[in-house]
Amino acid sequence: MRRAAACLALLALVAAAPAPTGDWVGTYDCAQGPTGLALHLDDAPDGSVRGVFFFYADPRNPGVPSGCFDMQGTWDAARHRLMLHAGEWLVRPFGYVGVDLAGQVASGVLSGTVDGPGCTRFRLHPGLPPVPRPDACRPPPPPPAGPTV
């Protein structure tokens, strides 16, 4: 009986996974070739997920310019699925378009598909980008803490 209760408790923890907030870093592949990606995610007050998609040159593809745009979407805690849609550009290199992401978190890795021209997949792990972000691409500061009682 205790073993069954422990299994149910563990299953509940796994099923109720929190949104993958914070900083994620890795790469994605689109028409321009392999590209560095730093994705910062925050929970929004309305229960959605918001973030900043910052891309930069990968060592395998040094000619890629840097840029960034806002993203917004949803987190399905039961399926560990993240859906993000491109929003407003913050820094837009000529000829670039925003892309959407559909991913899943497993074993500490956020990976999935990139929906955009010539795009395929992305793979990220927790961390910060190896290059400095332009000021416009920095994530917004956290909201001030409410009063304590």
Stockholm file with secondary structure:
# STOCKHOLM 1.0

chainA/1-149         MRRAAACLALLALVAAAPAPTGDWVGTYDCAQGPTGLALHLDDAPDGSVRGVFFFYADPRNPGVPSGCFDMQGTWDAARHRLMLHAGEWLVRPFGYVGVDLAGQVASGVLSGTVDGPGCTRFRLHPGLPPVPRPDACRPPPPPPAGPTV
#=GR chainA/1-149 SS CHHHHHHHHHHHHHHTCCCCCEEEEEEEEETTEEEEEEEEEEECTTSCEEEEEEEEEBTTBTTCCCEEEEEEEEEETTTTEEEEEEEEEEECCTTCCCCEEEEEEETTEEEEEEESTTCCEEEEEESCCSSCCCGGGSCCCCCCCCCCC
#=GC SS_cons         CHHHHHHHHHHHHHHTCCCCCEEEEEEEEETTEEEEEEEEEEECTTSCEEEEEEEEEBTTBTTCCCEEEEEEEEEETTTTEEEEEEEEEEECCTTCCCCEEEEEEETTEEEEEEESTTCCEEEEEESCCSSCCCGGGSCCCCCCCCCCC
//
